[in-house]
């Protein structure tokens, strides 16, 4: 994920997208919001993490805890 000093560029993909769960293997029972980070400032990235967002490479997502089959909780 490219980090910039002055501006974040994000592309929102969808709200409450359904997909296969990686834990219980049920189809269409896992929900999340997602966006592609073309550029992200350090502060914006920290703000997303503090609000429950996760990332995989340049893809950022936030599990929809009240809808998903297997809620994910951060352990720190």
N, C-alpha and C positions, 0 to 999 in steps of 0.2 A: 504494500500500500504506500503510494508516494505521500510523503509528508511535506506540507508547504508551510511557510512562515506567516502568510498573510490571509489566505482564503481557503475555505473548504468547498469542494465540489462533490455533491452527492446526487445519485440518481435513485429515486424511490421506486421500488418494484411492485409492492403490493401490500395490502392490509389483510392480515389473517389468512395467508396462503396455506393451503393444506398440502401435506406431504407425508411420506412414509416415515414412521418412527424408527430411529436407529436403535432404540432400547428394547421395546416390546415387539417390534416388527409389524405392528398393525398398519394397514394401509389407510391413508387419508385421515389420520387421527391426530396428527401433530400440526400445530398452527404457529405461525410467526409472521412478523412484519420484516421486510428486508429492503436493503438498499446497497448500491454499489458505490464505493468510495473511490472516485477518480483522483481526489486530493483531499487531505484531511489535516487540519492543524493539530498540534499536540493538545491544545486546550479543548478543542471540539471532541477529539478522541477520548480524552479523560472524562468529559461531560457525558458522552454516550455510555462509557463503562459504568460511571456512577449511577446511571439510570437503568441499568440492567441489560444493555446491549452487549452482544458478543460479536466476534468476527472470525472469519475463516479466509485468510488471504485478504483480498480487497472487498469481499462480501461481508456486510454488517447485517446482523439480524437480532431481533428481540422476540423471544418466545412469548406467546400469548398464554400466560400461566393458567387463567381460569378456563381455557378451552382445550388445551393440549392434554393428551393422554398421560404423558409422563413429564410432569413439571421439572424444570432444571433449576437448581439452586447453586449459586457460586459458593465454593468452599475456599476460604482464605485463612 
